[in-house]
């Protein structure tokens, strides 16, 4: 009986977990390398000549409802200033303004004449033909994405962008939603699909590349003047 039990006893969850994780990672890695015939380029540095900022639905009406909303506003304002200073393309997407009001006032305070602006009602930006066409015309390789809500517009836009072969860099301190659990699950799902996680300051330093570069001094000024938040987003997932 002992001999039989030794060879056929059930394994614990802790014993089988590594093999499951390993299998899942293999499946995920195969998926990330090629989606619908398009090679996936993951975890790369930002190409400052072929990048854009994509801001999603940081609307005033969400302010009292959203988990740590000021962090989103701070990150978005930082990228608005960066885009204006360094002439990096920025697309600002707004949810139906008739029901959701305007974009957060702190972001709009940065007067940026070159911002490409669209209004939408669909969850994924790529389901809007005008937005989809505009992104194609901008022809980015890297898309720095932030906004809300994490489990809706951010998630579905990210999945569609990855499907089309873009490198999506998700700014974790610039993404949230009303429910913390929805945010956590959405970030996990986007990471598994091939998106790269980053932070607003990491993005700025990756753009600068070098402390002797021409862009470093203006970027350092933006970092020092970044909008202060009393209770910032510090959770990852």
Backbone torsions as a table, in degrees:
resi	resn	phi	psi	omega
1	UNK	NA	-43.4	179.3
2	UNK	-62.5	-39.2	179.3
3	UNK	-62.1	-44.1	179.7
4	UNK	-63.9	-43.8	-178.2
5	UNK	-65.7	-37.0	-177.2
6	UNK	-60.8	-38.7	-175.6
7	UNK	-90.1	-19.9	-172.7
8	UNK	-123.3	11.2	179.6
9	UNK	-67.5	150.2	-179.2
10	UNK	-71.3	146.8	175.8
11	UNK	-86.1	150.0	177.4
12	UNK	-78.2	167.2	178.4
13	UNK	-60.9	-35.9	-179.0
14	UNK	-68.0	-30.3	179.6
15	UNK	-74.8	-35.5	-176.7
16	UNK	-89.1	-16.5	-176.1
17	UNK	-58.5	-47.4	-178.8
18	UNK	-57.7	-39.7	-179.4
19	UNK	-68.4	-36.7	177.5
20	UNK	-66.3	-44.4	-180.0
21	UNK	-62.4	-42.8	179.1
22	UNK	-60.9	-44.0	179.5
23	UNK	-63.7	-42.8	-179.6
24	UNK	-62.7	-39.9	-179.6
25	UNK	-65.8	-38.2	178.3
26	UNK	-63.3	-44.6	178.6
27	UNK	-62.3	-45.4	-178.8
28	UNK	-63.4	-42.1	-179.2
29	UNK	-64.0	-39.2	177.0
30	UNK	-63.6	-39.5	-179.5
31	UNK	-66.4	-40.2	-176.6
32	UNK	-69.9	-32.3	-178.2
33	UNK	-69.1	-29.3	-177.7
34	UNK	-154.1	118.2	177.0
35	UNK	-121.3	119.1	-178.7
36	UNK	52.0	40.6	176.6
37	UNK	81.1	-0.9	-178.6
38	UNK	-101.5	120.8	178.0
39	UNK	-61.0	134.9	179.2
40	UNK	-93.5	128.7	178.6
41	UNK	-105.2	106.3	-171.9
42	UNK	-114.2	147.0	173.7
43	UNK	60.2	37.9	178.0
44	UNK	-95.1	160.5	172.2
45	UNK	-68.8	156.6	178.7
46	UNK	-70.9	135.9	173.0
47	UNK	-96.0	103.5	-172.6
48	UNK	-64.4	-19.3	178.7
49	UNK	-87.8	-13.1	-179.2
50	UNK	-135.9	52.5	179.1
51	UNK	-132.2	164.3	174.2
52	UNK	-151.5	157.9	172.0
53	UNK	-97.5	139.3	177.3
54	UNK	-128.8	109.7	-178.3
55	UNK	-101.8	128.5	-175.7
56	UNK	-116.8	114.6	160.0
57	UNK	54.9	42.2	175.9
58	UNK	-87.3	79.6	-170.0
59	UNK	-98.4	149.6	-178.2
60	UNK	-58.2	-36.4	-175.6
61	UNK	-65.4	-22.7	178.6
62	UNK	-79.1	-15.7	-170.5
63	UNK	-50.2	-53.2	-176.7
64	UNK	-76.3	-9.5	-173.9
65	UNK	-102.4	-25.6	-168.0
66	UNK	-86.8	139.7	177.9
67	UNK	-65.0	115.7	177.4
68	UNK	52.9	49.0	179.1
69	UNK	-52.7	-40.7	-178.7
70	UNK	-57.3	-29.2	178.0
71	UNK	-64.3	-40.2	178.0
72	UNK	-62.6	-44.8	-179.0
73	UNK	-62.6	-42.2	179.8
74	UNK	-61.9	-46.7	179.4
75	UNK	-63.9	-43.8	-178.2
76	UNK	-65.1	-41.3	177.7
77	UNK	-64.1	-39.4	177.1
78	UNK	-59.8	-44.7	-179.2
79	UNK	-71.9	-31.3	175.4
80	UNK	-62.9	-44.1	178.7
81	UNK	-66.4	-39.5	179.0
82	UNK	-64.5	-45.7	179.1
83	UNK	-59.7	-44.5	-179.3
84	UNK	-66.2	-42.6	-176.1
85	UNK	-71.4	-41.1	-173.4
86	UNK	-105.6	3.8	178.0
87	UNK	58.1	46.9	174.7
88	UNK	-98.9	130.3	-176.6
89	UNK	-56.7	138.2	176.9
90	UNK	-135.4	128.6	176.4
91	UNK	-111.4	125.2	-179.8
92	UNK	-109.3	115.9	-179.7
93	UNK	-101.4	134.4	179.7
94	UNK	-120.8	133.6	172.9
95	UNK	-68.1	163.4	-176.5
96	UNK	-40.1	108.5	-173.9
97	UNK	-69.6	-23.6	179.3
98	UNK	-63.2	-33.2	-179.4
99	UNK	-105.2	-28.5	-173.6
100	UNK	-102.9	-4.3	-179.9
101	UNK	77.8	-157.8	-176.8
102	UNK	-92.3	168.5	169.7
103	UNK	-64.0	152.2	-178.6
104	UNK	-47.9	133.2	-172.6
105	UNK	-61.3	-33.1	-178.9
106	UNK	-64.8	-31.4	178.3
107	UNK	-73.0	-43.3	-177.6
108	UNK	-69.8	-17.4	177.1
109	UNK	-63.9	-25.6	176.3
110	UNK	-82.3	102.8	-176.8
111	UNK	-76.3	109.1	-174.9
112	UNK	-126.3	101.1	-173.5
113	UNK	-69.0	-17.7	-175.4
114	UNK	-96.9	4.1	179.2
115	UNK	-63.2	133.3	174.8
116	UNK	-91.4	121.9	-169.6
117	UNK	-122.1	134.3	177.6
118	UNK	-137.0	152.1	172.3
119	UNK	-113.1	142.1	-178.0
120	UNK	-143.0	164.4	172.5
121	UNK	-120.6	-19.7	-179.3
122	UNK	-77.5	159.3	-179.7
123	UNK	-75.2	-50.4	177.4
124	UNK	-86.1	131.0	178.3
125	UNK	-59.2	-32.2	-175.9
126	UNK	-74.0	-10.0	174.0
127	UNK	-81.5	-8.0	174.1
128	UNK	-96.2	112.5	-174.2
129	UNK	-56.4	-38.4	-178.2
130	UNK	-67.1	-42.2	178.6
131	UNK	-67.2	-43.7	-179.9
132	UNK	-58.2	-45.9	179.8
133	UNK	-64.9	-41.4	-178.9
134	UNK	-63.2	-40.9	177.9
135	UNK	-63.3	-43.3	177.9
136	UNK	-60.3	-40.7	-179.4
137	UNK	-68.4	-31.9	176.6
138	UNK	-71.4	-24.3	172.7
139	UNK	54.0	51.9	178.5
140	UNK	-82.1	157.3	167.9
141	UNK	-98.3	-40.0	-178.8
142	UNK	-113.3	131.8	178.0
143	UNK	-120.7	116.8	176.8
144	UNK	-89.6	113.2	-169.6
145	UNK	-116.2	138.4	179.6
146	UNK	-157.1	161.0	179.6
147	UNK	134.3	-146.7	-174.6
148	UNK	-156.4	167.5	-9.3
149	UNK	-85.8	147.5	-172.8
150	UNK	-54.6	-42.2	-172.7
151	UNK	-90.2	3.4	-178.5
152	UNK	-125.4	-94.1	-174.1
153	UNK	-62.2	-41.1	179.6
154	UNK	-66.5	-47.7	-178.5
155	UNK	-61.5	-53.2	-173.5
156	UNK	-70.1	-34.8	175.4
157	UNK	-65.9	-43.0	179.1
158	UNK	-60.8	-47.4	-179.4
159	UNK	-60.5	-40.3	-179.6
160	UNK	-71.0	-36.8	177.0
161	UNK	-65.9	-41.9	176.7
162	UNK	-61.8	-40.4	179.2
163	UNK	-59.8	-32.8	-179.2
164	UNK	-88.9	1.0	172.7
165	UNK	96.1	6.6	177.5
166	UNK	-77.5	150.2	170.1
167	UNK	-85.6	117.2	-177.5
168	UNK	-105.1	121.4	179.1
169	UNK	-107.3	110.5	-175.6
170	UNK	-91.2	121.1	-178.5
171	UNK	-85.3	101.4	-170.4
172	UNK	-62.9	-35.7	178.5
173	UNK	-81.6	5.0	178.2
174	UNK	-122.3	17.2	-178.5
175	UNK	-129.7	129.2	177.6
176	UNK	-158.0	-174.3	176.0
177	UNK	-162.2	-172.6	-177.3
178	UNK	-72.0	-40.5	-174.3
179	UNK	-105.5	126.2	-178.5
180	UNK	-60.7	-39.0	-179.6
181	UNK	-63.9	-41.5	177.7
182	UNK	-59.2	-40.0	178.6
183	UNK	-63.3	-47.0	-178.2
184	UNK	-61.6	-46.3	-178.5
185	UNK	-66.2	-41.2	-179.5
186	UNK	-63.5	-43.6	178.5
187	UNK	-62.9	-41.4	177.9
188	UNK	-60.8	-43.8	-178.0
189	UNK	-66.4	-41.1	-179.4
190	UNK	-68.5	-37.2	176.6
191	UNK	-64.6	-42.2	179.0
192	UNK	-64.3	-28.9	-179.2
193	UNK	-80.4	-13.6	175.1
194	UNK	122.5	4.1	177.7
195	UNK	-74.4	155.5	178.4
196	UNK	-102.6	131.4	177.9
197	UNK	-88.4	141.9	178.9
198	UNK	-153.0	-177.3	175.1
199	UNK	-128.2	166.7	-176.8
200	UNK	-62.4	-41.0	-179.5
201	UNK	-70.4	-36.7	177.3
202	UNK	-61.3	-40.7	177.7
203	UNK	-58.2	-46.7	-178.0
204	UNK	-62.9	-42.6	-179.5
205	UNK	-69.9	-32.0	177.1
206	UNK	-69.4	-32.5	176.0
207	UNK	-67.6	-42.3	-178.7
208	UNK	-66.7	-39.6	179.3
209	UNK	70.7	-40.7	-170.2
210	UNK	-149.6	141.3	-179.3
211	UNK	-70.3	-8.7	176.5
212	UNK	-103.1	1.4	-178.3
213	UNK	-72.5	159.2	-179.6
214	UNK	-65.1	-26.6	-177.2
215	UNK	-86.0	-10.8	-173.3
216	UNK	-67.1	-44.3	-177.8
217	UNK	-61.7	-48.3	176.7
218	UNK	-63.9	-33.9	178.1
219	UNK	-68.5	-41.4	177.6
220	UNK	-60.5	-38.8	177.8
221	UNK	-64.5	-41.0	178.3
222	UNK	-63.3	-42.9	179.5
223	UNK	-62.4	-45.0	-178.8
224	UNK	-65.6	-31.9	-177.7
225	UNK	-96.5	11.3	-177.8
226	UNK	-59.1	138.8	-179.0
227	UNK	-55.4	125.0	-178.7
228	UNK	-78.1	139.9	-179.4
229	UNK	-124.3	128.3	-177.7
230	UNK	-65.4	-41.6	-176.5
231	UNK	-131.1	74.9	-172.0
232	UNK	-72.5	164.2	172.9
233	UNK	-69.8	120.8	176.5
234	UNK	-121.0	-11.4	-179.7
235	UNK	-79.9	142.5	174.7
236	UNK	-90.0	-77.1	177.6
237	UNK	-126.8	NA	NA
